[in-house]
Amino acid sequence: MSVIRHLKGSVTDDAVTTQIDGHTLHMGAGRPSPVDHLIASLAGCAGLTLRRILEKRRIDVQSLEIETELKHTLNPYRIEEIEVTLRVGAEKLKTEVLDASIDLTEKHCPVGVALAGAVKIRLRGEQAE
C-alpha cells in the first residue's frame, strides 16, 4: 500500500517556505538551508529507527545523542559523504548488539535508504560514557 503526502511551497530569491501536513518549514535566508534539513532528516530518521530497534531488543535506552559530519565539494556543490554518530546511553548494552542494531538501522531508515545510491552514508554506533 502506498501513502501519498502532499507538500506545497514557495521560493523567493534566498528562501523557501513549504507546508506539509499543516506545518510550515522555512529554509534559507538566515535559517537552516535545505542541505541542513536533509542532514537533520537523516540524523533524526537514523536516531528514531535505532531507538525502535533497541527497544524491540528490550534495551532500555536512557539517552541517544546524534552527531553528524558532512563532507562536500564547493564548485559544484556536491555532497560526498555524511557520517552519523549515534551515541547510546543504556545499561547492559553489549557492543555486538549495538553493532547489529546499527546494521539494521542502515537497512530500515527510509531517509538513509533513499540517499544511499547518491551519497556515501556511514552510521556509527557508540556507547555513551
C-alpha positions as CSV (number, residue, x, y, z in Angstrom):
1,M,0.0,0.0,0.0
2,S,1.4,3.4,-0.9
3,V,0.8,6.6,1.1
4,I,0.8,9.9,-0.6
5,R,1.9,13.1,1.3
6,H,1.3,16.5,-0.2
7,L,3.8,19.3,0.2
8,K,3.4,22.8,-1.3
9,G,5.6,25.8,-1.0
10,S,7.1,28.9,-2.5
11,V,10.6,30.2,-3.3
12,T,11.9,33.7,-3.1
13,D,15.4,34.9,-4.0
14,D,17.0,33.4,-1.0
15,A,14.4,31.4,0.9
16,V,12.0,28.5,0.7
17,T,8.8,28.1,2.6
18,T,7.0,24.8,2.5
19,Q,3.9,23.4,4.1
20,I,3.3,19.7,4.9
21,D,0.5,18.3,7.0
22,G,-0.4,21.7,8.4
23,H,3.2,22.5,9.4
24,T,5.3,25.3,7.9
25,L,9.0,24.8,7.3
26,H,11.3,27.7,6.5
27,M,14.7,27.3,4.8
28,G,17.4,29.7,3.8
29,A,17.6,33.5,4.4
30,G,19.4,33.1,7.8
31,R,17.7,29.9,8.7
32,P,18.9,26.4,8.2
33,S,19.4,25.6,4.5
34,P,17.7,22.8,2.5
35,V,21.0,20.8,2.9
36,D,20.9,21.4,6.7
37,H,17.3,20.0,6.7
38,L,18.5,17.0,4.7
39,I,21.2,16.2,7.2
40,A,18.8,16.7,10.1
41,S,16.3,14.4,8.4
42,L,18.9,11.7,8.0
43,A,20.1,12.1,11.6
44,G,16.6,12.1,13.0
45,C,15.5,9.1,11.0
46,A,18.5,7.1,12.0
47,G,18.1,8.0,15.7
48,L,14.4,7.1,15.8
49,T,15.0,3.9,13.8
50,L,17.9,2.8,16.1
51,R,15.8,3.6,19.2
52,R,12.9,1.4,18.0
53,I,15.3,-1.4,17.1
54,L,16.9,-1.3,20.6
55,E,13.6,-1.1,22.3
56,K,12.4,-4.2,20.4
57,R,15.5,-5.9,21.7
58,R,14.4,-4.9,25.2
59,I,17.2,-2.4,25.7
60,D,16.3,0.4,28.0
61,V,17.6,3.5,26.1
62,Q,18.3,6.2,28.6
63,S,19.9,8.6,26.2
64,L,20.6,8.9,22.5
65,E,22.8,11.7,21.1
66,I,23.4,12.3,17.4
67,E,26.3,14.0,15.8
68,T,26.7,14.4,12.0
69,E,29.5,15.4,9.8
70,L,29.1,16.4,6.1
71,K,31.8,16.3,3.5
72,H,31.1,18.2,0.3
73,T,32.8,19.9,-2.7
74,L,32.3,23.6,-3.3
75,N,32.1,24.1,-7.0
76,P,29.9,22.4,-7.9
77,Y,28.4,21.9,-4.5
78,R,28.0,18.1,-4.2
79,I,27.5,16.1,-1.0
80,E,30.1,13.4,-1.0
81,E,29.6,11.8,2.4
82,I,27.5,12.1,5.5
83,E,28.7,10.4,8.8
84,V,26.1,10.0,11.6
85,T,27.4,9.0,15.0
86,L,24.7,7.7,17.3
87,R,25.8,7.7,21.0
88,V,23.6,5.4,23.1
89,G,23.3,5.5,26.8
90,A,21.9,2.2,28.0
91,E,22.8,-0.2,30.8
92,K,24.0,-3.6,29.7
93,L,24.2,-2.7,26.1
94,K,26.8,-5.0,24.5
95,T,29.0,-3.8,21.6
96,E,27.8,-6.6,19.4
97,V,24.2,-5.8,20.0
98,L,24.8,-2.1,19.2
99,D,26.7,-3.0,16.0
100,A,24.0,-5.3,14.8
101,S,21.4,-2.7,15.6
102,I,23.3,-0.1,13.6
103,D,23.4,-2.5,10.6
104,L,19.6,-2.9,10.9
105,T,19.2,0.9,11.2
106,E,21.1,1.3,7.9
107,K,18.7,-1.1,6.2
108,H,15.5,0.3,7.7
109,C,15.9,4.1,7.9
110,P,13.8,5.4,4.9
111,V,15.8,8.6,4.6
112,G,19.1,6.7,4.6
113,V,17.9,4.1,2.1
114,A,16.7,6.9,-0.2
115,L,20.0,8.7,-0.2
116,A,22.3,5.6,-0.2
117,G,22.6,5.4,-4.0
118,A,23.7,9.0,-4.4
119,V,25.7,9.8,-1.2
120,K,28.1,7.7,0.9
121,I,26.4,7.4,4.3
122,R,28.2,6.0,7.3
123,L,26.4,5.2,10.5
124,R,28.5,4.6,13.6
125,G,27.3,3.5,17.0
126,E,29.0,4.3,20.2
127,Q,28.2,3.8,23.8
128,A,27.7,6.9,25.9
129,E,30.1,7.4,28.8
